[in-house]
Amino acid sequence: MKTSNLISAALLALGIVAQAGAQTPVVYLTGSTAFRAAVFSALSSTAGPGSGGVFDASPAVEYTTYGNSSANGGTYMVFYGNVSGSPVWIDCAWSGSEAGIASACNTTLTNQDRNGNSIILNGSPETWLNVSNVTVAVGGSGEVISTNPASGSGFFEATSHGADLAQSDTSQAISWTPPVANTPTALQDFGVEAIVTFTLSRNVNPFPSNEWTHCSNITLPQLNTLFSSGWVPAGFISGNPTDDDFNVYLVGRNLGSGTRMNALGDSQYGAHKAVKQYSIGFGIEAPQSTHLDELVLTNEGNNGYESGGDVSKALGIINTNNGTGSCQQADPFHGGLGWFAIGYVSPSDALNTGNFGGAPTNNWVTVDGVLSSDGSIENGSWWLWGHEHLYGREGISGTALTVGNLLAPAVTTQITSVLNYGQNPAAHDLGIPTGLMNVTKASDVAYPLP
């Protein structure tokens, strides 16, 4: 391990840094949690620009990630290497597409807590890791730290500020922070990198009830009712009145989420329309170490989780004391024998937490009989997907502009020819090359058409 100071000292000794005390530039990147794994692949690549990488092929890029046992699922990521021959830090904080756009505009978004009170949305603008206090791994292998640094530990910069670059699952046209010419909201669009994908899933139940099993499919009108009410009797979804002893609850994201924007917009419910949602295991405003082994169902109102990873973790919680799931727990709001939940999430976040779709362990929900998959997205029978954009702050220039110009094509190359996503119709890839799509959308909130 070595700190940035040690790195700079080593470069100076080799004569690579031209001037003692020269400040290594830091490029700040935020946005989509659904797409961060693809961006991680581009930033950690040692192939070099033009072959799916952003950093020069040599010396090998070094990095550390925080907040997840999977390197590509970290809440925070820090990369260090050469870009066009000069050392650069890329400082990443993944808070969601809408929070990312707001951060690139250096503005704040207002969220709501479970009681309807206005609160500032995390990540708008973002609070960043202080790269001078972060260590990165030697040799390009990286380091993965499963927890986030503690606030006040010196790992974070003293004040929040805007991002240079932001990944978004939708265009700024339907954003909570729309573009206005000649203002900081007039972001630069580096273009569509790929198609970003989403799915619907029930919460994991080791001993599923008949009601859980019967609700393996939901119609689009039923889904929109669930968005609006936050819960419905299971029989409303299954069509079987005997299932009404169970209720189904909605789990989802907050206003900073592109996943939420896609789910509500693509379904025609209304991208900016309020919903009613619940959390599992712990209130979303409580530390995630609280009640992780308990199925505590909390009404969050119009609020939701900050990341897709948190939604997937919530959907995966069981009672570790006895190994049972929510089907064996009394409904805390309406009584009855049990309950379960349905949430909207990216396939990558779901799969990273062991929440699998398809046989033999099918927690995922079909919509009008169609399962989310690469093939159903490419042929237009699955509608819940978006166009992944990379945005740059207004007036972006210098090293940040260089990184933006390298990152967008690097991500596209990763999706298309390195990771080879979209090739297997039965797969559930996080992104699909635009060239494989047999359908298009006229807008962010349109149904796919040939």
C-alpha positions as CSV (number, residue, x, y, z in Angstrom):
1,M,0.0,0.0,0.0
2,K,1.1,3.6,-0.5
3,T,-0.4,7.0,-0.1
4,S,-0.7,9.7,-2.7
5,N,2.2,11.5,-1.1
6,L,4.4,8.4,-1.5
7,I,3.2,8.0,-5.1
8,S,4.2,11.6,-5.9
9,A,7.5,11.1,-4.2
10,A,8.2,8.0,-6.2
11,L,7.3,9.8,-9.4
12,L,9.5,12.7,-8.5
13,A,12.4,10.3,-7.9
14,L,12.0,8.9,-11.3
15,G,11.8,12.3,-12.9
16,I,8.2,11.7,-14.1
17,V,6.7,14.7,-12.2
18,A,8.2,17.8,-13.8
19,Q,7.9,20.1,-10.7
20,A,8.1,19.4,-7.0
21,G,4.8,20.3,-5.3
22,A,2.8,20.1,-8.6
23,Q,-0.8,19.4,-7.9
24,T,-2.1,16.1,-9.4
25,P,-5.6,16.9,-10.9
26,V,-8.6,15.2,-9.4
27,V,-11.6,14.4,-11.7
28,Y,-14.9,13.9,-9.8
29,L,-17.3,11.4,-11.2
30,T,-20.8,10.5,-9.8
31,G,-24.2,9.2,-10.9
32,S,-25.9,5.9,-11.7
33,T,-25.6,3.1,-9.3
34,A,-27.2,0.8,-11.8
35,F,-24.3,1.3,-14.3
36,R,-21.3,1.8,-12.0
37,A,-20.1,-1.8,-12.6
38,A,-19.6,-1.0,-16.3
39,V,-17.8,2.2,-15.5
40,F,-15.7,0.4,-13.0
41,S,-14.6,-2.0,-15.8
42,A,-13.5,0.9,-17.9
43,L,-11.7,2.7,-15.1
44,S,-9.9,-0.4,-13.8
45,S,-8.9,-1.6,-17.3
46,T,-5.2,-1.8,-18.1
47,A,-5.9,-2.1,-21.8
48,G,-5.5,1.6,-22.4
49,P,-7.6,4.1,-24.3
50,G,-9.1,2.8,-27.5
51,S,-9.3,-0.7,-26.1
52,G,-11.8,-0.2,-23.3
53,G,-9.7,1.8,-20.8
54,V,-9.4,5.4,-19.7
55,F,-6.0,5.3,-18.1
56,D,-2.8,4.6,-20.0
57,A,-1.9,1.0,-20.2
58,S,1.4,1.6,-18.3
59,P,1.9,2.1,-15.4
60,A,-1.0,0.0,-14.3
61,V,-4.0,1.8,-12.8
62,E,-4.3,1.5,-9.0
63,Y,-7.6,1.8,-7.1
64,T,-9.5,1.2,-3.9
65,T,-13.3,0.8,-3.5
66,Y,-15.4,1.2,-0.4
67,G,-18.9,0.0,0.7
68,N,-19.3,-3.4,-1.0
69,S,-17.5,-6.7,-1.0
70,S,-17.6,-6.6,-4.8
71,A,-15.2,-4.0,-6.2
72,N,-17.6,-3.0,-8.9
73,G,-20.4,-2.3,-6.4
74,G,-18.6,0.1,-4.1
75,T,-20.3,3.3,-3.0
76,Y,-17.0,5.1,-3.3
77,M,-14.1,4.4,-5.7
78,V,-10.7,6.1,-6.1
79,F,-8.5,5.4,-9.2
80,Y,-4.9,6.6,-9.8
81,G,-2.9,6.4,-13.0
82,N,-1.7,8.2,-16.0
83,V,-4.0,9.8,-18.5
84,S,-2.3,10.9,-21.7
85,G,1.1,10.6,-19.9
86,S,0.2,12.6,-16.8
87,P,-0.9,11.4,-13.4
88,V,-4.6,11.8,-12.6
89,W,-6.9,10.9,-9.7
90,I,-10.5,9.9,-10.6
91,D,-12.7,10.2,-7.4
92,C,-16.1,8.4,-7.7
93,A,-19.1,8.6,-5.4
94,W,-22.2,6.7,-6.7
95,S,-25.4,8.3,-5.4
96,G,-27.8,7.8,-8.3
97,S,-28.5,9.4,-11.7
98,E,-30.6,12.3,-10.6
99,A,-28.4,13.1,-7.7
100,G,-25.5,12.9,-10.1
101,I,-27.0,15.4,-12.6
102,A,-27.7,17.8,-9.7
103,S,-24.1,17.4,-8.5
104,A,-22.8,18.1,-12.0
105,C,-25.0,21.3,-11.9
106,N,-23.5,22.0,-8.4
107,T,-27.0,22.4,-7.0
108,T,-29.2,20.6,-4.4
109,L,-32.3,18.5,-4.8
110,T,-35.0,18.4,-2.1
111,N,-36.0,15.0,-1.0
112,Q,-38.7,14.0,1.5
113,D,-38.4,11.9,4.6
114,R,-41.0,9.3,5.7
115,N,-43.0,12.0,7.4
116,G,-43.1,14.2,4.3
117,N,-40.6,16.7,5.6
118,S,-38.2,18.3,3.1
119,I,-34.6,17.2,3.4
120,I,-31.6,17.7,1.2
121,L,-30.9,14.7,-1.1
122,N,-27.6,13.1,-0.4
123,G,-25.1,13.6,-3.2
124,S,-26.5,16.9,-4.5
125,P,-23.9,18.2,-4.6
126,E,-21.6,15.3,-3.5
127,T,-19.2,15.0,-0.5
128,W,-16.1,13.4,-1.9
129,L,-13.3,11.2,-0.6
130,N,-10.1,13.2,0.1
131,V,-7.6,11.5,-2.2
132,S,-4.7,12.8,-0.1
133,N,-5.8,10.5,2.8
134,V,-6.8,7.5,0.6
135,T,-4.4,4.6,-0.1
136,V,-4.5,2.7,-3.4
137,A,-3.2,-0.8,-4.1
138,V,0.0,-1.4,-5.9
139,G,0.2,-3.5,-9.1
140,G,-3.2,-2.8,-10.6
141,S,-5.0,-5.4,-8.5
142,G,-6.9,-2.9,-6.4
143,E,-8.2,-3.1,-2.9
144,V,-11.8,-3.7,-1.9
145,I,-13.0,-2.5,1.5
146,S,-16.6,-3.7,2.3
147,T,-17.5,-0.7,4.5
148,N,-17.7,3.0,3.9
149,P,-15.3,5.3,5.6
150,A,-16.7,6.9,8.7
151,S,-17.8,10.6,8.5
152,G,-15.4,12.8,10.3
153,S,-12.5,10.3,9.9
154,G,-10.6,12.6,7.6
155,F,-11.4,10.4,4.6
156,F,-13.8,13.0,3.2
157,E,-13.2,16.5,1.9
158,A,-14.3,19.2,4.3
159,T,-17.1,20.6,2.0
160,S,-19.4,19.3,-0.7
161,H,-19.1,20.5,-4.2
162,G,-20.2,19.7,-7.7
163,A,-19.0,16.9,-10.0
164,D,-17.1,17.1,-13.2
165,L,-18.9,14.1,-14.8
166,A,-22.1,12.2,-14.1
167,Q,-23.5,9.0,-15.4
168,S,-27.3,9.0,-15.9
169,D,-29.8,6.3,-16.8
170,T,-32.0,8.8,-18.6
171,S,-31.4,12.1,-20.5
172,Q,-31.5,15.5,-18.8
173,A,-34.6,16.2,-20.7
174,I,-36.8,14.6,-18.0
175,S,-34.5,15.3,-15.1
176,W,-35.4,17.1,-11.8
177,T,-32.6,19.5,-12.9
178,P,-33.4,20.3,-16.6
179,P,-31.0,22.2,-18.7
180,V,-31.3,26.0,-19.0
181,A,-29.0,27.7,-21.5
182,N,-26.2,29.8,-20.2
183,T,-26.5,28.5,-16.6
184,P,-24.6,25.7,-14.7
185,T,-27.5,23.4,-15.6
186,A,-26.4,23.4,-19.3
187,L,-24.5,20.2,-19.0
188,Q,-22.4,18.7,-21.9
189,D,-23.8,15.4,-23.1
190,F,-21.0,13.0,-24.2
191,G,-23.6,10.8,-25.7
192,V,-25.4,7.5,-25.2
193,E,-23.0,4.8,-24.1
194,A,-25.4,1.8,-24.0
195,I,-28.8,0.6,-23.0
196,V,-29.2,0.3,-19.2
197,T,-31.4,-2.5,-17.9
198,F,-33.8,-3.0,-15.0
199,T,-35.9,-5.8,-13.5
200,L,-38.6,-6.4,-10.8
201,S,-38.1,-8.8,-8.0
202,R,-39.9,-10.2,-5.0
203,N,-38.0,-10.3,-1.7
204,V,-36.2,-13.6,-0.9
205,N,-38.2,-16.1,1.0
206,P,-36.5,-19.4,2.0
207,F,-39.9,-21.0,2.6
208,P,-42.3,-19.3,0.1
209,S,-46.0,-19.3,0.7
210,N,-48.6,-20.1,-1.9
211,E,-49.3,-16.4,-2.0
212,W,-45.7,-15.5,-2.8
213,T,-45.6,-18.2,-5.5
214,H,-48.8,-17.2,-7.1
215,C,-47.6,-13.6,-7.5
216,S,-44.8,-14.4,-10.0
217,N,-46.4,-12.1,-12.6
218,I,-47.8,-8.6,-12.4
219,T,-49.7,-6.6,-15.1
220,L,-48.7,-3.1,-15.9
221,P,-52.0,-1.6,-14.5
222,Q,-51.4,-3.6,-11.3
223,L,-47.9,-2.3,-11.1
224,N,-49.0,1.3,-11.4
225,T,-51.6,0.7,-8.7
226,L,-48.7,-0.6,-6.5
227,F,-46.7,2.5,-7.2
228,S,-49.6,4.7,-6.1
229,S,-50.8,2.9,-3.0
230,G,-47.6,1.3,-1.8
231,W,-49.3,-2.0,-1.0
232,V,-52.0,-4.2,-2.4
233,P,-53.6,-7.6,-1.3
234,A,-51.7,-10.5,-2.9
235,G,-55.0,-11.6,-4.5
236,F,-55.1,-8.3,-6.4
237,I,-52.0,-9.5,-8.3
238,S,-52.6,-13.2,-8.5
239,G,-56.3,-13.0,-9.2
240,N,-56.9,-15.6,-6.5
241,P,-59.2,-14.3,-3.6
242,T,-57.7,-16.8,-1.2
243,D,-54.4,-15.0,-1.4
244,D,-55.8,-11.9,0.2
245,D,-54.5,-13.0,3.6
246,F,-51.1,-11.7,2.5
247,N,-50.3,-8.1,1.4
248,V,-47.6,-7.0,-1.1
249,Y,-45.5,-3.9,-0.4
250,L,-43.4,-1.7,-2.7
251,V,-39.7,-1.2,-2.1
252,G,-37.8,1.3,-4.2
253,R,-35.5,4.3,-4.6
254,N,-35.4,8.0,-3.7
255,L,-35.7,11.1,-5.9
256,G,-32.0,10.9,-6.8
257,S,-32.4,7.6,-8.7
258,G,-32.4,7.0,-12.4
259,T,-33.8,3.5,-11.8
260,R,-36.9,5.2,-10.2
261,M,-37.1,7.7,-13.1
262,N,-37.1,4.8,-15.6
263,A,-39.5,2.6,-13.6
264,L,-42.1,5.4,-13.2
265,G,-41.6,7.0,-16.6
266,D,-41.4,3.8,-18.7
267,S,-44.5,2.4,-17.1
268,Q,-46.4,5.6,-17.9
269,Y,-47.2,6.1,-14.2
270,G,-45.3,9.4,-14.3
271,A,-41.6,10.0,-13.8
272,H,-42.1,12.9,-11.4
273,K,-45.2,11.5,-9.7
274,A,-45.1,10.7,-6.0
275,V,-45.2,7.1,-4.8
276,K,-45.6,5.2,-1.6
277,Q,-42.7,2.9,-0.6
278,Y,-41.4,0.7,2.2
279,S,-38.0,-0.4,3.6
280,I,-37.1,-3.8,4.9
281,G,-34.7,-4.6,7.8
282,F,-33.9,-1.0,8.8
283,G,-35.3,2.4,8.1
284,I,-33.5,4.0,5.2
285,E,-32.4,6.9,7.5
286,A,-30.9,4.5,10.1
287,P,-27.4,3.0,9.9
288,Q,-27.3,-0.1,7.7
289,S,-25.8,-2.1,10.5
290,T,-29.2,-1.8,12.4
291,H,-31.6,-4.8,12.2
292,L,-29.9,-6.4,9.2
293,D,-31.1,-9.8,10.4
294,E,-34.6,-8.7,11.1
295,L,-37.5,-8.2,8.8
296,V,-38.6,-4.8,10.0
297,L,-41.0,-3.3,7.5
298,T,-41.2,0.6,7.6
299,N,-43.4,3.0,5.7
300,E,-41.1,5.5,4.0
301,G,-43.7,7.5,2.1
302,N,-42.3,9.0,-1.1
303,N,-38.8,8.4,0.0
304,G,-36.6,5.3,-0.8
305,Y,-33.2,3.9,-0.8
306,E,-30.2,5.8,-2.1
307,S,-28.7,3.0,-4.2
308,G,-29.9,-0.1,-6.1
309,G,-27.5,-2.1,-4.0
310,D,-29.4,-1.1,-0.9
311,V,-32.7,-2.1,-2.5
312,S,-31.3,-5.5,-3.4
313,K,-29.9,-6.0,0.1
314,A,-33.3,-5.2,1.6
315,L,-35.0,-7.7,-0.7
316,G,-32.5,-10.3,0.4
317,I,-33.0,-10.0,4.2
318,I,-34.2,-13.0,6.1
319,N,-34.5,-13.6,9.8
320,T,-31.1,-15.1,10.6
321,N,-32.4,-16.3,14.0
322,N,-34.6,-19.0,12.5
323,G,-33.9,-18.8,8.7
324,T,-37.4,-17.7,7.8
325,G,-38.6,-15.0,5.6
326,S,-41.4,-12.5,5.5
327,C,-43.9,-15.2,4.5
328,Q,-43.6,-16.5,8.1
329,Q,-43.9,-13.0,9.7
330,A,-47.1,-11.3,10.6
331,D,-48.0,-8.2,8.6
332,P,-47.1,-5.2,10.9
333,F,-49.5,-2.9,9.1
334,H,-52.6,-4.9,8.2
335,G,-52.3,-8.1,10.3
336,G,-52.6,-11.5,8.7
337,L,-50.3,-14.5,8.4
338,G,-47.5,-13.0,6.3
339,W,-46.4,-10.4,3.8
340,F,-43.8,-9.9,1.0
341,A,-42.4,-7.2,-1.2
342,I,-41.7,-6.3,-4.8
343,G,-38.9,-3.9,-5.7
344,Y,-37.5,-2.4,-8.9
345,V,-33.7,-2.7,-9.3
346,S,-31.0,-3.2,-11.9
347,P,-30.1,-6.9,-12.7
348,S,-26.4,-6.2,-11.7
349,D,-27.4,-5.0,-8.2
350,A,-29.9,-7.9,-7.8
351,L,-27.3,-10.5,-8.9
352,N,-24.6,-9.0,-6.7
353,T,-26.7,-9.7,-3.6
354,G,-27.7,-13.2,-4.6
355,N,-31.1,-12.3,-5.9
356,F,-31.4,-14.4,-9.0
357,G,-33.9,-14.4,-11.9
358,G,-35.0,-17.5,-13.8
359,A,-34.9,-21.1,-12.8
360,P,-34.2,-22.7,-10.4
361,T,-34.4,-19.8,-8.0
362,N,-36.8,-17.3,-9.5
363,N,-37.4,-14.3,-7.3
364,W,-37.9,-12.0,-10.2
365,V,-41.4,-11.0,-11.4
366,T,-42.6,-11.1,-15.0
367,V,-44.7,-8.2,-16.3
368,D,-47.6,-9.2,-18.5
369,G,-45.8,-12.6,-18.8
370,V,-42.5,-11.3,-19.9
371,L,-39.2,-11.7,-17.9
372,S,-36.5,-9.1,-18.0
373,S,-33.7,-10.5,-20.1
374,D,-31.3,-9.3,-22.8
375,G,-33.5,-10.9,-25.5
376,S,-36.8,-9.4,-24.2
377,I,-35.2,-6.0,-24.1
378,E,-33.6,-6.2,-27.5
379,N,-36.9,-7.3,-29.1
380,G,-39.1,-4.8,-27.3
381,S,-41.2,-7.1,-25.2
382,W,-39.7,-5.8,-22.0
383,W,-40.1,-2.0,-21.7
384,L,-38.2,-1.1,-18.5
385,W,-34.8,0.2,-19.8
386,G,-33.1,3.5,-20.5
387,H,-30.4,5.2,-22.4
388,E,-27.2,5.6,-20.4
389,H,-25.7,9.1,-20.8
390,L,-22.4,10.6,-19.6
391,Y,-22.7,14.3,-18.7
392,G,-20.1,16.9,-18.0
393,R,-20.4,20.1,-16.0
394,E,-21.1,23.3,-17.9
395,G,-17.9,24.7,-19.3
396,I,-16.0,21.5,-18.7
397,S,-12.3,21.7,-19.8
398,G,-8.8,20.5,-19.2
399,T,-8.2,17.1,-17.6
400,A,-11.9,16.6,-16.8
401,L,-12.8,17.1,-20.4
402,T,-10.1,14.7,-21.5
403,V,-11.4,12.0,-19.1
404,G,-15.0,12.5,-20.3
405,N,-13.9,12.1,-23.9
406,L,-12.1,8.9,-23.0
407,L,-14.7,7.5,-20.6
408,A,-17.7,7.5,-22.8
409,P,-16.2,5.4,-25.7
410,A,-14.3,3.2,-23.1
411,V,-17.6,2.2,-21.5
412,T,-19.2,1.5,-24.9
413,T,-16.2,-0.7,-25.8
414,Q,-16.4,-2.5,-22.5
415,I,-20.1,-3.3,-23.0
416,T,-19.8,-4.2,-26.7
417,S,-16.5,-6.0,-27.2
418,V,-14.8,-6.7,-23.8
419,L,-17.7,-7.9,-21.6
420,N,-19.7,-8.9,-24.7
421,Y,-23.0,-8.0,-23.2
422,G,-26.2,-8.6,-25.0
423,Q,-25.0,-11.7,-26.9
424,N,-27.1,-14.2,-24.9
425,P,-30.8,-13.7,-25.1
426,A,-31.3,-15.4,-21.8
427,A,-28.7,-13.3,-19.9
428,H,-29.4,-10.4,-17.6
429,D,-26.6,-8.0,-18.4
430,L,-26.5,-4.5,-16.8
431,G,-26.0,-3.0,-20.3
432,I,-26.7,-3.8,-23.9
433,P,-24.9,-2.3,-27.0
434,T,-27.2,0.0,-28.9
435,G,-26.3,-1.8,-32.1
436,L,-28.1,-5.0,-30.8
437,M,-31.4,-3.2,-30.2
438,N,-34.2,-4.1,-32.6
439,V,-36.4,-1.3,-31.1
440,T,-36.1,2.3,-30.2
441,K,-37.8,4.8,-27.8
442,A,-38.9,8.2,-29.1
443,S,-38.3,9.6,-25.6
444,D,-37.2,8.7,-22.1
445,V,-40.8,7.8,-21.2
446,A,-41.9,6.1,-24.4
447,Y,-42.7,2.4,-25.0
448,P,-40.2,0.7,-27.3
449,L,-41.2,0.5,-31.0
450,P,-39.6,-1.2,-34.0
